[in-house]
Amino acid sequence: MTRGDSPAAWAARLLLIFLLLWLIAFKVQFIVRAPQEEVSYQTNGETAVIVAGAWVLYTWLAAEWDRRVLGFASGDMGLRIARVLYAFGMLAFGFSHFAYLQMTAPLVPAFLPWHEFWAYFTGGAYIAAGLAILTGVLARLAATLSAVQMGLISVLVWIPLLAKGELNPFQWGEIVVTFVLTAAGWVVAESYRDAPWFALFPRKAATPAAG
């Protein structure tokens, strides 16, 4: 631990390093091996969203050493990179809804009509969120609504299946992933807390203080 570090700063630094290495060493290879398969981008998108959340935390908690030595990663540039990673995840999630409609539509709760419509709608919402964050147009609104959408998946899909005892081992894993993605999404959304909700033009990223 470097002088002046808090335990939180040290933890944020290690978490970001670990997740970045995981993304680069274990996930990117799927795109290299199968660039025409959407699932390659889906799995990278999940990790990218988690990395984005960790990166935002790092910019909030960075110690003096980080700001001096790793200023590009711990300041405004780091925050912009985190948001781009998050946007990539949203785009990957959106396209997966279209590419794997036969897997997405059956997950729509039975009480909702037009299952294919909701699969397409949520996919389109993810894509719109990703584009909004990339362009800076309505970015805060897009980041917040995308986090809400991921949270609703737990409420409307996984929790009812859990209550019925109908989850298979793969779906248990998906529950954990959804909770983590939702948490990361809220962290990224919180990084826009000083931005207007309906900003139509990009503005310089600001690194908010932790707390």
C-alpha positions in Angstrom: 0.0 0.0 0.0 1.5 3.3 -1.1 1.7 6.2 1.4 -1.6 8.1 1.7 -3.7 5.2 0.3 -6.9 4.3 2.0 -8.1 0.7 2.0 -10.9 1.7 -0.4 -8.4 3.2 -2.9 -6.2 0.1 -2.7 -9.2 -2.2 -3.2 -10.5 -0.2 -6.1 -7.1 -0.3 -7.8 -6.8 -4.0 -7.4 -10.3 -4.7 -8.5 -9.9 -2.7 -11.7 -6.5 -4.3 -12.5 -8.0 -7.8 -12.0 -11.1 -7.2 -14.1 -9.1 -5.5 -16.9 -6.8 -8.5 -17.1 -9.8 -10.8 -17.1 -11.3 -8.9 -20.0 -8.1 -8.8 -22.0 -6.8 -12.3 -21.3 -9.9 -14.4 -21.2 -12.7 -12.5 -23.0 -11.3 -10.7 -26.0 -10.1 -14.0 -27.5 -13.7 -14.9 -28.2 -14.0 -12.0 -30.6 -10.7 -12.9 -32.2 -11.7 -16.5 -32.7 -15.3 -16.0 -33.7 -15.8 -12.4 -34.8 -19.0 -13.2 -36.7 -20.8 -14.8 -33.7 -22.8 -12.4 -31.6 -22.2 -14.4 -28.4 -18.6 -13.4 -28.6 -19.6 -9.8 -28.1 -22.3 -10.6 -25.6 -19.8 -12.3 -23.2 -17.3 -9.4 -23.7 -20.1 -6.9 -23.1 -20.9 -8.4 -19.7 -17.3 -8.1 -18.6 -17.0 -4.7 -20.1 -20.0 -3.4 -18.0 -18.4 -4.8 -14.9 -15.1 -3.3 -15.7 -16.8 0.1 -16.4 -18.4 0.0 -12.9 -15.0 -0.8 -11.3 -13.3 1.9 -13.3 -15.8 4.6 -12.2 -15.2 3.5 -8.6 -11.5 3.8 -9.2 -11.8 7.4 -10.4 -13.8 8.2 -7.3 -11.5 6.6 -4.9 -8.1 7.1 -6.6 -5.3 8.2 -4.2 -2.8 10.9 -4.7 -0.3 8.3 -6.2 -2.9 7.3 -8.8 -3.6 10.9 -9.8 0.1 11.6 -10.1 1.3 8.4 -11.9 -1.9 7.2 -13.5 -3.7 10.4 -14.2 -5.0 9.2 -17.6 -6.8 6.4 -15.9 -7.9 8.0 -12.7 -9.2 11.3 -14.0 -11.6 12.5 -16.7 -10.0 10.2 -19.3 -10.5 7.2 -17.2 -14.2 8.1 -16.7 -14.7 8.5 -20.4 -13.1 5.1 -21.0 -15.4 3.5 -18.4 -18.4 5.0 -20.1 -17.3 3.8 -23.6 -16.9 0.3 -22.1 -20.4 0.5 -20.7 -21.8 1.7 -24.0 -20.1 -1.3 -25.7 -21.8 -3.6 -23.3 -25.2 -2.0 -24.0 -24.8 -2.4 -27.7 -23.7 -6.0 -27.3 -26.7 -6.8 -25.1 -29.1 -5.1 -27.6 -27.8 -7.0 -30.6 -28.0 -10.3 -28.7 -31.7 -9.8 -28.2 -32.1 -9.7 -31.9 -29.6 -12.5 -32.7 -31.0 -14.9 -30.0 -34.7 -14.0 -30.1 -35.6 -17.7 -29.6 -33.8 -17.6 -26.3 -34.9 -14.1 -25.1 -38.6 -14.1 -25.9 -39.4 -17.2 -23.7 -38.0 -15.3 -20.7 -40.6 -12.6 -20.9 -43.1 -13.1 -18.0 -46.2 -15.0 -19.0 -48.5 -12.2 -17.8 -47.1 -9.9 -20.5 -48.5 -10.2 -24.1 -46.4 -10.1 -27.3 -43.2 -11.8 -26.0 -41.3 -11.2 -29.2 -42.2 -7.5 -29.1 -40.8 -7.1 -25.6 -37.6 -8.9 -26.6 -37.1 -6.6 -29.6 -38.1 -3.5 -27.5 -35.6 -4.2 -24.7 -32.9 -5.0 -27.3 -33.6 -1.7 -29.0 -33.5 0.1 -25.7 -30.1 -1.3 -24.9 -28.8 -0.2 -28.4 -30.3 3.3 -27.9 -28.7 3.6 -24.5 -25.3 2.6 -25.9 -25.5 5.1 -28.7 -26.7 7.9 -26.3 -23.8 7.3 -23.9 -21.3 7.2 -26.8 -22.6 10.5 -28.2 -23.3 12.2 -24.9 -26.9 12.9 -26.0 -29.2 12.2 -23.1 -26.4 10.2 -21.6 -27.5 10.4 -17.9 -31.0 9.4 -18.8 -29.8 6.5 -20.9 -27.4 5.2 -18.3 -30.0 5.3 -15.6 -32.7 3.7 -17.7 -30.4 0.9 -18.8 -29.6 0.2 -15.2 -33.3 0.1 -14.4 -33.9 -2.3 -17.3 -31.2 -4.7 -16.1 -32.7 -4.5 -12.6 -36.1 -5.3 -13.9 -34.8 -8.5 -15.5 -34.1 -9.7 -11.9 -37.5 -8.6 -10.7 -39.6 -9.9 -13.6 -37.6 -12.9 -14.8 -35.2 -14.4 -12.3 -37.0 -13.8 -9.0 -40.3 -15.4 -10.2 -38.4 -18.4 -11.5 -36.5 -18.6 -8.3 -39.7 -18.6 -6.3 -41.1 -21.4 -8.4 -37.9 -23.4 -8.0 -37.6 -23.7 -11.8 -34.0 -22.5 -12.2 -31.4 -24.7 -13.8 -27.6 -24.4 -13.0 -27.0 -22.0 -16.0 -29.8 -19.7 -14.8 -28.4 -19.6 -11.3 -25.3 -18.2 -12.8 -27.3 -15.7 -14.8 -29.0 -14.4 -11.7 -25.6 -13.6 -10.2 -24.4 -12.0 -13.4 -27.6 -9.9 -13.6 -27.2 -8.6 -10.1 -23.6 -7.7 -10.7 -24.4 -6.0 -14.0 -27.2 -4.0 -12.4 -24.9 -2.8 -9.6 -22.2 -1.8 -12.2 -24.9 0.0 -14.2 -26.0 2.0 -11.2 -22.4 3.0 -10.5 -22.0 4.2 -14.1 -25.3 6.1 -13.9 -24.2 7.8 -10.7 -21.1 9.0 -12.6 -23.5 11.4 -14.4 -25.0 12.8 -11.3 -23.8 16.3 -12.0 -25.0 16.2 -15.6 -28.5 17.4 -16.7 -31.0 14.7 -17.3 -31.9 15.9 -20.8 -28.6 17.2 -22.1 -28.7 17.1 -25.9 -25.0 17.9 -26.4 -21.9 16.2 -25.0 -20.1 17.9 -22.1 -16.8 17.4 -20.5 -16.7 14.4 -18.1 -16.4 15.4 -14.5 -15.0 13.0 -11.9 -17.4 13.3 -8.9 -16.1 12.9 -5.4 -16.8 9.6 -3.6 -19.6 9.6 -1.1 
